[in-house]
Amino acid sequence: MRIKDAVGLVTGGASGLGAGTVRLLVERGARVAVLDLPGSAGQQLVAELGPATRFFPCDVSRTDEVERAVAEAVAAFGRIDACVNAAGISPAARVLSRRGELHPLDVFRRTVEINLMGTFDVLRRAVQAMAHNSPSDEGERGLIVNVSSAAALEGQAGQAAYAASKGGIVALTLPLARDLAPLGIRVMTVCPGVMDTGMLADADEKRRAGLLDLHVFPKRLGTPRDFALLVASFMENTLLNGEVVRLDAAARL
């Protein structure tokens, strides 16, 4: 898939990994639908990047909003070539806290609704649109990129809800690739490690240094651009399909 003139749809597109992806795709000549919460910085990002982008407010846990936002994106740009699901939350809670408090069930449910159900809802709507795309010479009609996490593979204490939701995304990868192969739609999953995004905003220097020590090489935090470059490689290399790729500088949690 050529990035130039392609149409991307990015959830969580107003910040972090999503915004980094939007910026790189626009830089390389794509048009991008930015989906994020109404109170996000989506409109500011679109104002900065210009007419190659449009903002569509959307809570991915609300199927009515997903249906509307994807339909509006298709109406605005004519099609969707690549869908990047970067929307997500990362709550922390132990099953039983030191004070004897149980993990709130609503927190677990909400995490799965956003991270797993939201990802699936968006991708199924994107697939519906991609099915109408004219195939390339080798039959490709689209690409789905889902964002999981290193926590899906090596979850830590306090990450039960987050790891479960992201583990579901890993488990979806190969079945989706096989399911969508007749349509010419590829599916890739990224498991980022420690990334320098808003999810680290509250981490103090000691915590950041400890996380950095986990990285084997290079000794730096991942950036949204690192993630975006990986997405770009997925778009351009059509042999990549049904794979889960770690982006973590060989870190092991």
LONUTOR-292046 format. One line per 2 residues: number of its first residue (from 1); their letters; for each residue x, y, z of N, C-alpha, C. Coordinates in steps of 0.2 Angstrom, whole numbers, plus 5000, padded with zeros to 4 digits. Layout:
N
NUM = a = X Y Z X Y Z X Y Z  ... $
% end
This chain:
253
1 = mr = 5004 4994 5000 5000 5000 5000 5004 5006 5000  5003 5011 4995 5007 5017 4995 5004 5022 5000 $
3 = ik = 5008 5025 5004 5005 5029 5009 5003 5036 5006  5006 5038 5001 5004 5044 4998 4997 5043 4995 $
5 = da = 4993 5048 4996 4986 5047 4994 4981 5042 4997  4984 5038 5002 4980 5034 5005 4976 5037 5010 $
7 = vg = 4970 5034 5013 4966 5037 5018 4967 5033 5024  4969 5036 5030 4969 5033 5036 4964 5035 5041 $
9 = lv = 4962 5030 5045 4957 5032 5051 4961 5030 5057  4962 5035 5062 4966 5033 5068 4961 5035 5074 $
11 = tg = 4960 5030 5078 4957 5031 5085 4962 5033 5090  4960 5037 5095 4965 5040 5100 4969 5044 5096 $
13 = ga = 4967 5047 5090 4971 5051 5086 4973 5058 5088  4971 5060 5094 4972 5067 5096 4978 5068 5100 $
15 = sg = 4981 5062 5103 4987 5062 5107 4991 5056 5107  4997 5056 5110 5001 5050 5110 5002 5046 5104 $
17 = lg = 5002 5040 5104 5003 5036 5098 4999 5037 5092  4993 5039 5094 4988 5040 5088 4990 5047 5085 $
19 = ag = 4991 5052 5088 4993 5058 5085 5000 5058 5082  5005 5054 5084 5011 5053 5081 5010 5050 5074 $
21 = tv = 5005 5045 5074 5003 5042 5068 5000 5046 5063  4995 5050 5065 4992 5055 5061 4997 5060 5058 $
23 = rl = 5002 5062 5062 5007 5067 5059 5011 5064 5054  5013 5058 5055 5018 5055 5050 5014 5053 5044 $
25 = lv = 5008 5051 5044 5004 5049 5038 5003 5055 5034  5001 5061 5037 5000 5067 5033 5007 5069 5030 $
27 = er = 5012 5069 5034 5019 5071 5032 5020 5067 5025  5018 5061 5025 5020 5057 5019 5014 5057 5013 $
29 = ga = 5010 5061 5014 5005 5062 5009 4998 5059 5009  4997 5056 5015 4990 5053 5016 4985 5058 5019 $
31 = rv = 4979 5056 5019 4973 5060 5022 4971 5056 5028  4969 5059 5033 4968 5055 5039 4962 5058 5043 $
33 = av = 4957 5053 5045 4952 5054 5049 4954 5053 5056  4953 5058 5060 4956 5058 5067 4949 5057 5072 $
35 = ld = 4949 5051 5075 4944 5050 5080 4946 5050 5087  4943 5054 5091 4945 5054 5098 4939 5057 5102 $
37 = lp = 4939 5057 5108 4934 5060 5113 4932 5067 5111  4926 5069 5112 4924 5076 5111 4929 5082 5114 $
39 = gs = 4931 5080 5120 4935 5085 5124 4942 5084 5123  4944 5080 5118 4952 5079 5116 4954 5085 5112 $
41 = ag = 4961 5085 5111 4964 5090 5107 4963 5089 5099  4958 5085 5097 4957 5083 5090 4957 5089 5086 $
43 = qq = 4952 5094 5087 4951 5099 5083 4957 5104 5082  4961 5104 5088 4967 5108 5087 4972 5105 5083 $
45 = lv = 4973 5098 5083 4978 5094 5079 4976 5095 5072  4969 5095 5070 4967 5096 5063 4968 5103 5061 $
47 = ae = 4967 5108 5065 4969 5115 5063 4976 5116 5062  4980 5112 5065 4988 5112 5064 4990 5109 5058 $
49 = lg = 4987 5103 5056 4989 5099 5051 4986 5101 5044  4980 5104 5044 4977 5107 5038 4972 5102 5035 $
51 = pa = 4970 5103 5029 4964 5100 5026 4965 5093 5024  4971 5090 5025 4972 5083 5024 4969 5079 5030 $
53 = tr = 4967 5082 5035 4964 5079 5041 4957 5082 5043  4953 5077 5046 4946 5079 5049 4946 5076 5055 $
55 = ff = 4942 5080 5060 4941 5077 5067 4934 5075 5067  4933 5068 5070 4927 5066 5071 4926 5063 5078 $
57 = pc = 4923 5067 5083 4922 5065 5090 4919 5059 5090  4922 5054 5095 4920 5048 5095 4922 5044 5102 $
59 = dv = 4918 5041 5106 4919 5037 5111 4919 5030 5109  4924 5026 5108 4924 5020 5105 4920 5015 5109 $
61 = sr = 4919 5016 5115 4915 5011 5119 4907 5012 5117  4905 5017 5113 4898 5019 5111 4898 5017 5104 $
63 = td = 4894 5011 5103 4894 5009 5096 4890 5013 5091  4885 5017 5094 4882 5022 5090 4887 5028 5087 $
65 = ev = 4891 5030 5092 4896 5035 5090 4901 5032 5085  4903 5026 5086 4908 5022 5081 4905 5022 5074 $
67 = er = 4898 5020 5074 4895 5019 5067 4895 5026 5064  4893 5031 5068 4892 5038 5065 4899 5040 5063 $
69 = av = 4904 5040 5067 4911 5043 5065 4914 5040 5059  4913 5033 5059 4916 5029 5053 4912 5031 5047 $
71 = ae = 4906 5032 5047 4902 5033 5041 4904 5040 5039  4904 5045 5044 4906 5052 5042 4913 5052 5039 $
73 = av = 4918 5048 5041 4924 5048 5039 4924 5046 5031  4920 5041 5030 4920 5038 5023 4917 5043 5019 $
75 = aa = 4912 5047 5021 4908 5052 5017 4913 5057 5016  4917 5059 5020 4922 5065 5019 4928 5063 5015 $
77 = fg = 4930 5057 5015 4936 5055 5011 4935 5050 5006  4929 5047 5006 4928 5042 5000 4929 5035 5002 $
79 = ri = 4934 5034 5006 4935 5027 5008 4940 5027 5014  4942 5021 5016 4947 5020 5022 4952 5014 5019 $
81 = da = 4958 5016 5019 4963 5011 5017 4967 5008 5023  4968 5012 5028 4971 5009 5034 4968 5012 5040 $
83 = cv = 4966 5007 5045 4963 5009 5051 4968 5007 5057  4970 5012 5061 4974 5011 5067 4970 5012 5073 $
85 = na = 4970 5007 5077 4966 5008 5083 4970 5009 5089  4971 5015 5091 4976 5017 5096 4972 5020 5102 $
87 = ag = 4966 5020 5102 4962 5022 5108 4962 5017 5114  4963 5020 5120 4964 5015 5125 4965 5019 5132 $
89 = is = 4964 5015 5138 4965 5017 5144 4969 5012 5148  4972 5014 5153 4977 5010 5157 4976 5010 5165 $
91 = pa = 4970 5008 5167 4970 5009 5175 4974 5004 5178  4975 5005 5184 4979 5001 5189 4975 4999 5195 $
93 = ar = 4975 4993 5196 4971 4991 5203 4973 4983 5204  4974 4982 5210 4975 4975 5212 4969 4971 5213 $
95 = vl = 4968 4965 5213 4962 4961 5214 4960 4962 5221  4965 4962 5226 4963 4964 5233 4969 4969 5235 $
97 = sr = 4967 4975 5237 4972 4980 5239 4974 4978 5246  4980 4982 5248 4982 4981 5254 4978 4983 5260 $
99 = rg = 4973 4987 5258 4968 4989 5263 4961 4985 5263  4962 4979 5259 4957 4974 5259 4951 4976 5254 $
101 = el = 4952 4981 5249 4947 4983 5244 4948 4979 5238  4942 4977 5236 4942 4973 5230 4942 4977 5223 $
103 = hp = 4945 4974 5218 4946 4977 5212 4939 4979 5210  4937 4985 5208 4931 4987 5206 4929 4984 5199 $
105 = ld = 4923 4980 5199 4921 4977 5193 4920 4982 5188  4917 4988 5189 4916 4992 5184 4922 4995 5180 $
107 = vf = 4928 4995 5184 4934 4997 5181 4936 4992 5176  4936 4985 5178 4937 4980 5174 4933 4980 5167 $
109 = rr = 4926 4981 5168 4922 4981 5163 4923 4987 5158  4924 4993 5161 4925 4999 5157 4932 4998 5153 $
111 = tv = 4937 4995 5156 4943 4994 5152 4942 4989 5146  4939 4984 5147 4938 4979 5142 4933 4982 5136 $
113 = ei = 4928 4986 5139 4924 4990 5134 4928 4994 5129  4932 4998 5132 4936 5003 5128 4942 4999 5124 $
115 = nl = 4946 4996 5127 4952 4993 5124 4950 4987 5119  4946 4983 5121 4945 4977 5117 4938 4978 5113 $
117 = mg = 4933 4979 5116 4927 4980 5112 4927 4986 5108  4930 4991 5110 4930 4997 5106 4934 4996 5100 $
119 = tf = 4940 4992 5101 4944 4991 5095 4941 4987 5090  4937 4981 5092 4934 4977 5088 4928 4981 5084 $
121 = dv = 4924 4985 5088 4919 4989 5085 4921 4993 5079  4927 4997 5080 4929 5001 5075 4932 4997 5069 $
123 = lr = 4936 4992 5071 4939 4988 5065 4933 4985 5061  4928 4983 5064 4922 4979 5060 4919 4984 5055 $
125 = ra = 4918 4991 5058 4915 4996 5053 4920 4998 5048  4927 4998 5050 4932 5000 5045 4932 4994 5039 $
127 = vq = 4932 4988 5041 4932 4982 5036 4926 4983 5032  4920 4985 5034 4914 4986 5030 4915 4991 5025 $
129 = am = 4919 4996 5026 4920 5001 5021 4926 4999 5017  4931 4995 5019 4936 4993 5015 4934 4988 5010 $
131 = ah = 4929 4984 5012 4927 4979 5007 4924 4982 5000  4923 4988 5000 4921 4992 4994 4927 4995 4990 $
133 = ns = 4933 4995 4993 4938 4997 4990 4940 4993 4984  4943 4997 4978 4945 4993 4973 4952 4990 4975 $
135 = ps = 4953 4983 4973 4959 4980 4975 4965 4982 4972  4971 4982 4975 4977 4983 4971 4979 4977 4967 $
137 = de = 4984 4978 4963 4986 4972 4958 4987 4966 4962  4989 4965 4968 4989 4959 4972 4983 4958 4976 $
139 = ge = 4978 4962 4975 4971 4960 4979 4970 4964 4985  4975 4968 4987 4974 4971 4994 4969 4977 4994 $
141 = rg = 4965 4977 4999 4960 4982 5000 4960 4986 5006  4965 4984 5011 4965 4988 5017 4970 4985 5022 $
143 = li = 4971 4988 5027 4975 4986 5033 4972 4988 5039  4972 4984 5044 4970 4985 5051 4976 4985 5056 $
145 = vn = 4978 4990 5059 4983 4990 5064 4980 4991 5071  4980 4986 5075 4978 4986 5082 4984 4987 5087 $
147 = vs = 4982 4991 5092 4987 4992 5098 4986 4988 5104  4990 4984 5105 4990 4980 5111 4995 4983 5116 $
149 = sa = 4999 4979 5120 5004 4981 5125 5008 4976 5127  5014 4977 5129 5019 4972 5132 5016 4969 5138 $
151 = aa = 5011 4973 5141 5007 4970 5147 5003 4964 5145  5001 4964 5139 4997 4958 5136 5001 4951 5137 $
153 = le = 5008 4952 5136 5013 4946 5136 5016 4946 5143  5017 4951 5147 5020 4951 5153 5017 4956 5158 $
155 = gq = 5011 4955 5159 5007 4959 5164 5010 4959 5171  5010 4965 5174 5012 4965 5181 5006 4966 5186 $
157 = ag = 5008 4965 5192 5003 4966 5197 5000 4973 5196  4993 4973 5197 4989 4979 5196 4987 4980 5189 $
159 = qa = 4989 4975 5185 4987 4976 5178 4982 4971 5175  4978 4968 5180 4974 4963 5178 4969 4965 5172 $
161 = ay = 4965 4970 5173 4961 4973 5168 4964 4975 5162  4969 4979 5162 4973 4981 5157 4976 4975 5152 $
163 = aa = 4979 4971 5156 4982 4965 5152 4977 4961 5149  4972 4960 5152 4966 4956 5149 4964 4959 5143 $
165 = sk = 4962 4965 5143 4960 4969 5138 4965 4969 5132  4971 4970 5133 4976 4970 5128 4978 4963 5126 $
167 = gg = 4977 4958 5130 4978 4951 5128 4973 4949 5123  4967 4951 5124 4962 4950 5119 4963 4952 5112 $
169 = iv = 4967 4958 5112 4969 4961 5105 4974 4956 5102  4979 4954 5106 4984 4949 5103 4980 4943 5100 $
171 = al = 4976 4940 5104 4972 4934 5102 4968 4935 5096  4966 4941 5095 4962 4943 5089 4966 4942 5082 $
173 = tl = 4972 4943 5083 4976 4945 5077 4976 4940 5071  4978 4934 5073 4978 4928 5068 4971 4927 5065 $
175 = pl = 4966 4926 5070 4959 4924 5067 4957 4930 5063  4958 4936 5064 4956 4941 5060 4959 4941 5053 $
177 = ar = 4966 4940 5053 4969 4940 5047 4967 4934 5042  4965 4929 5045 4962 4923 5042 4955 4925 5039 $
179 = dl = 4951 4928 5044 4944 4929 5042 4944 4934 5036  4948 4939 5036 4948 4945 5031 4952 4944 5025 $
181 = ap = 4956 4938 5025 4960 4937 5019 4956 4937 5013  4950 4934 5012 4947 4934 5006 4945 4941 5003 $
183 = lg = 4945 4946 5008 4943 4952 5006 4950 4956 5004  4955 4953 5005 4962 4957 5004 4963 4962 5009 $
185 = ir = 4961 4961 5016 4963 4965 5021 4967 4962 5026  4973 4965 5027 4978 4963 5032 4977 4965 5039 $
187 = vm = 4980 4962 5044 4979 4963 5051 4986 4963 5055  4988 4968 5058 4994 4968 5062 4993 4971 5069 $
189 = tv = 4996 4968 5074 4996 4971 5080 5003 4973 5083  5003 4978 5086 5009 4981 5090 5008 4980 5097 $
191 = cp = 5013 4978 5100 5014 4978 5108 5019 4983 5110  5017 4989 5111 5022 4994 5113 5024 4993 5120 $
193 = gv = 5031 4994 5122 5033 4994 5128 5032 5001 5132  5037 5003 5135 5037 5010 5139 5037 5015 5133 $
195 = md = 5032 5019 5132 5032 5024 5127 5031 5031 5131  5034 5036 5128 5034 5043 5131 5028 5046 5129 $
197 = tg = 5022 5045 5132 5016 5047 5130 5012 5050 5136  5006 5052 5136 5002 5055 5141 5001 5050 5147 $
199 = ml = 5002 5043 5145 5001 5038 5150 5007 5038 5155  5012 5042 5154 5018 5042 5158 5018 5049 5161 $
201 = ad = 5013 5053 5160 5013 5060 5162 5014 5061 5170  5011 5056 5174 5011 5057 5181 5017 5054 5184 $
203 = ad = 5021 5050 5180 5027 5047 5183 5033 5052 5185  5035 5051 5191 5041 5055 5193 5048 5053 5189 $
205 = ek = 5053 5056 5191 5059 5055 5187 5062 5048 5190  5061 5046 5196 5063 5040 5198 5059 5034 5195 $
207 = rr = 5053 5035 5194 5049 5030 5190 5051 5029 5183  5052 5035 5180 5054 5035 5173 5061 5032 5172 $
209 = ag = 5065 5033 5177 5072 5030 5176 5072 5023 5177  5067 5020 5182 5067 5013 5183 5064 5010 5176 $
211 = ll = 5059 5013 5173 5056 5010 5167 5062 5010 5161  5066 5015 5161 5071 5016 5156 5076 5010 5157 $
213 = dl = 5077 5008 5163 5082 5003 5164 5080 4996 5161  5074 4995 5160 5071 4989 5157 5073 4989 5150 $
215 = hv = 5075 4994 5147 5076 4994 5140 5084 4991 5139  5084 4986 5134 5091 4984 5133 5095 4988 5129 $
217 = fp = 5092 4990 5123 5095 4995 5118 5090 4997 5113  5089 5003 5111 5093 5009 5114 5090 5011 5121 $
219 = kr = 5094 5014 5125 5092 5016 5132 5088 5023 5131  5082 5022 5129 5078 5028 5128 5071 5026 5128 $
221 = lg = 5066 5030 5130 5059 5028 5130 5057 5028 5122  5052 5024 5121 5049 5024 5114 5045 5031 5113 $
223 = tp = 5044 5033 5107 5041 5039 5105 5035 5038 5101  5030 5042 5100 5025 5041 5095 5027 5041 5088 $
225 = rd = 5033 5044 5087 5035 5043 5080 5038 5036 5079  5041 5033 5084 5044 5026 5083 5038 5022 5081 $
227 = fa = 5032 5023 5085 5026 5019 5083 5024 5020 5076  5024 5027 5074 5021 5028 5068 5025 5026 5062 $
229 = ll = 5032 5025 5063 5036 5023 5058 5035 5015 5057  5033 5012 5063 5031 5005 5062 5025 5004 5058 $
231 = va = 5020 5008 5060 5014 5008 5056 5015 5009 5048  5019 5014 5047 5021 5015 5040 5024 5009 5036 $
233 = sf = 5028 5006 5040 5031 5000 5037 5026 4994 5036  5021 4994 5040 5016 4989 5039 5012 4991 5033 $
235 = me = 5011 4997 5032 5007 4999 5026 5011 4997 5020  5017 4998 5020 5021 4998 5013 5023 4990 5012 $
237 = nt = 5023 4986 5017 5026 4979 5016 5020 4975 5016  5017 4973 5011 5011 4969 5011 5011 4962 5013 $
239 = ll = 5018 4959 5014 5018 4952 5016 5017 4952 5023  5017 4957 5027 5016 4957 5034 5009 4957 5035 $
241 = ng = 5007 4951 5039 5000 4950 5040 4999 4945 5046  4994 4946 5050 4993 4941 5056 4999 4941 5061 $
243 = ev = 5003 4946 5062 5008 4946 5066 5007 4951 5072  5010 4949 5078 5011 4953 5083 5018 4955 5084 $
245 = vr = 5019 4962 5084 5026 4964 5084 5027 4968 5091  5032 4967 5094 5034 4970 5100 5038 4977 5098 $
247 = ld = 5037 4982 5101 5041 4988 5100 5043 4991 5107  5049 4988 5109 5050 4989 5116 5058 4989 5118 $
249 = aa = 5062 4990 5113 5069 4990 5114 5072 4984 5118  5069 4978 5116 5070 4971 5120 5069 4971 5127 $
251 = ar = 5065 4976 5129 5063 4976 5137 5059 4970 5138  5060 4968 5144 5056 4962 5147 5054 4965 5154 $
253 = l = 5048 4965 5155 5045 4967 5161 5045 4962 5167 $
% end
